[in-house]
């Protein structure tokens, strides 16, 4: 495609966007998730190391891991069953580490299967850490005496980046928008706008920020072909100050909408304040200025603070802040580059570029809905990566055939009848 001039011209624009996928897994609760982790280890040992499985049957009387947890059972009984399952899960992990089993385990002839067993143990342990906690025995009514007890963590206590399925531990839950939540991966697509060819495609975790892979994907293409576009266009997630700085460092114009931040108090927005880079100070709408600042490393910028005396005598005080100590304004390290982006987006050229970014949606729709990437039949991100690459190849081949192949004359199976009598047409 490059040799035929389908992409790679000096004035080419590259578009980047992502679409979400739904993982090929069942959404389960903590109880079923722990069961999955236990069953994976037992079935793996049964299939690959019968000798070790024989010892496992003798030493570990695992019973609770096969019991379903119905919604109709009493709450006290539910707590007991959950606690027993957690105990049996830890017992299995402990059994694989005891002095009697260790010599047998490390004589495993198939090293890959042995390594896989260790990976499954790590998955089960992580599931237990992310979903359960130990409690005092006295607080756990109905439990057996002398046995450590556990309970499920509340939704707020569970980490957001937790495992969702023991069968596909890389899968995460994420948000494509404020209202659209999904469990699966996101697929990043980088394409040339000239003819819609897919230049690069990569799956990322569902909870990963879209703009994080922008730099590596562009660098990979430039490193492989030595070709850079004139302009790179994306949506708001890609237009951060850090990304703009990286892309402009490659001598590429980065174009994306600027994210708007609203004041949670409903008072004056930060846009009403002006930052003077030469004097390193912030000027408020009434003309007062301040150079007092505190470093904010988390948000990569400085927090400028106006004095309380200045704010209290200001006529806009009640409309500006509810803090009696004075208004604060955050100025990012990328303030200037973001202001340049705002100015460019207001020009006619910038508006045309922002309209061009929607062209990549056609490719997203084709890959997701016509080629089945919305609900891929794969497990594991590496398998999804291979499937995504193959899909991009097919999309590119179709474009190349349309652009490069000679048009084929239409073929008629039956010869058209020249003396065919036409049906009469009603005059009314």
C-alpha positions, 0 to 999 in steps of 0.5 A: 500500500505504501509503494502504491501511494495509498498512504505516507504522503507529506500532508497525510493526517492520522486518526486515532480512536478506540472502541470497547469489546465485551469479554467472552466470560460470564459475570460472576460474584466473589463466591463463584470467582473463588470457585473458578480459581479452585477448580482451575488448579484441581483440573490442571493437576488432574489433567497434567500430573495424575500422581500429584492429583492422587495425593490431593484426593487423599489429603484435601477433602474439598467439599464446599468448592462445588456447592452453589450459593443460592439467593434463597438460603438464609443470610447466616447460612450464606456467611458460613458457606462463604467462609468455608469456601475461603478456608478451603481455598487457602487450605489448597494453597497451603497444601501445595506449599507443605513439606510433603508435597513440595518434593513431588511438585518440583519433580514435575517433568513438564516444566510448562505445566508446572509453571502454569500451576504456579500461575493459577495459584497466584491467580487464586491468591490474588482473587482471595486478597481482592475479595475477602478478609478475615474477621473475629470468630466471635462476630461470625455467628453460626460458624464452626469453633476453632476455624478461621473465618472470612467474609466478603469485602464490600463493593467500596473495599474491593479494588477497582482493578480487580480480577473479573474472571479466573479463566481470563484474569487480564479482563477488566471493567471500564467505562467507555462513557459516563453511562456505558460500563463494560467488562472487556478490553478496548481496541485502539485504532490508528489509521490514515485518513487519506484512504482509511488504511489501518496503520496500527491496532492494539488491545488495551485493558478496559480500565486503561486511559485511552491516551496512554498508548498514543505515543508508543503507537505513533512511535512504532509506525515512525520507527518501522517506516520512517514516515510521520504525518503532518497532523494527528487527530483524536478525541478529548481523551488523547488531547492532554497536555502531556500527549500534545507535548510528546507529539509536537516533539515528533514535529507533528501537529496534535489536534483534539478537543479541549476537555472542559472542567466545571467548578463543582461549587457552581461558581466562577470557572477557572477560565475567568482567570488569566495566567501570565507566564512571564510574571508567573502570576494569575490575574482574576476578573477584577484585576487582582493578581497573585504569585503565591503557589503550591506545587501539585505533583498529582495533577502536574501543576501549581495551585495559585492562592489569592489572599483572604483580605483581597478576596473578602473585599472583592465584589465578586467574592460570593460568586467566586468562592465559598472559602473564607481563606481566599480563592485558589486556581490550578495552573497546569504545567501544560497551560501554554500548549493547551491554550495554543490548542484552544486557539487552533480549534477555533480557526476554520482549519482547526474546525475542519480537522476536528470534523475529520476525526469522525472518519475513523468511526467507520473503521471502528464500526467495521471491525467491531460489528462486521468482523466480530471484535465487539464480542471476540471469541478469544480469551487472553489479551495476546489472542485478542491482539492476534485477532485484531491484527488479522482483522486490520489486514482484512480491512486493508486488503479490501481497501487495496482491492477497491483502490488498485484493482481494475473494475470488472464488467458486470456478468449477466447469466442470461442474455437480455431480451431486446424485444421484451414487451414492456408492461402497460403503464396506467395513465392515472 
